Amino acid sequence: MLVLLLAGALADPVQSGPMVLYTDVLSGPNVGGENNNGAYLSVFGKNFGSPSGLGKVTKVFIGGAEVASYRYLGP
């Protein structure tokens, strides 16, 4: 079971929290793949904060563990 938690600071306190609109994987291996880090996970949504904060201010956790790396592919 995949549990996705998003932690991030919001620039505007009136703005609603992060919202996941789509993710492309429900489960996948956590070993193998690039650098033996398991399956890629794509998360699409809004209110995640600035792309420059990805992995610093905005982080993704799966089952309590932070993902191995972040890649921003644009809007």
Beta strands, then each sheet from edge to edge (+ up, - down):
strand 1: 4-7
strand 2: 19-23
strand 3: 43-46
strand 4: 59-62
strand 5: 65-66
sheet 1: 1+ 4- 5+
sheet 2: 2+ 3-
end
